[in-house]
Amino acid sequence: MKTVKVSLNSIDKVKTFVNDISHYDFDFDLVSGRYVIDAKSIMGIFSLDLSRPIELNIHADGEKLDEVVSLLGKYIVE
């Protein structure tokens, strides 16, 4: 598992983000405070405060993890 911070501060970013990760079989969780939601759920994402970066937990390892992290590079913030 790997945790990164992502910025999903627009409707278009949320839609492309969900579309990008939906192709993978493993789980993705977004964590904002005490809330943990399925990152593949557009409705769940819109229930979060999107004005700040959100933690993304990627439940994968090895080659697939590296592939996902490079794909999500446009959303990842420091």
Beta strands, then each sheet from edge to edge (+ up, - down):
strand 1: 2-6
strand 2: 28-32
strand 3: 35-38
strand 4: 54-58
strand 5: 76-77
sheet 1: 3+ 2- 4+ 1- 5+
end
